[in-house]
Amino acid sequence: MPYTIVFTATDTEHTSGTDAETALEALTTIDALQMSGEEIKYIISPQEGEIGVEMLRVLAKEEAEELQAIA
């Protein structure tokens, strides 16, 4: 499921966004953004709507379980 991560740099008011194809990819992107000082404003997906990082963690865990069941 695709996700869009909207964020701002701590030193500006400019909002930017980036896309991820999976919840795990979105979490990895969020970690990198936060390590570089970016503030996560929100995460949005077509199926879930606007979600938080904790919900994204739950979705990533579910995705991993589904992939494991397929393999």
N, C-alpha and C positions, 0 to 999 in steps of 0.2 A: 504494500500500500504506500503511495507516495506521501511525503510530508514537505511542508514549507516551513522553514525556520526564519523568523523575523527577529532582527537584532539591531542594536545600536552600539557604536563605539563609545567608551566611557568619556572620551574627550570631545564628542560632537553630539548634535541632536539628530543627525542624519540616520534614517532607518534604511536598512538593507535586508535582503532576503536571499536564501539559498535553498535549493531543493535536495531531497534525499529520497531514494527509492524504497528503503526499508527503515523500520524503527531502529535497528541496530546501526545502520549508516547515519541516521539522524542523531543518535546518541553520540556517536564518534565525532560528528561535526560539531555538536553542542559542546563537547568537552574541549575540542580545539579552539572554538570561539571563546569560551570562558577563560581558557589558559592565556589567550592573547588580550584579555581585558574587555571583551565584548559583553554587552548585557543582552540576555535573551528576553525579548518582549513577549513573544508567543509562538506557539507551534500550531500549525493547522493541517488537517488532512480532509480530503473529500468525504470520507465515511464517518470520521469521528468529530469533525468540526474543530474548534479551538480546544487544545489540550495543554496540560502542563508537563514538565519534565518527568514527574513521578508516574503519570499515566503512560507516558512514552516508555518508561522502563518496564511497566507491566506489559505493554504491547510487544516490546522487544523480546521479553521472556516467552510470551505466547508464540511469537514468530519462530523462535529458536526451538521450542517444543514441537511445533508443526513440522519444521524442517527435519528434526530428528525422527519423527514418526514416519516421514516419507522415505528417509534413508534406510 
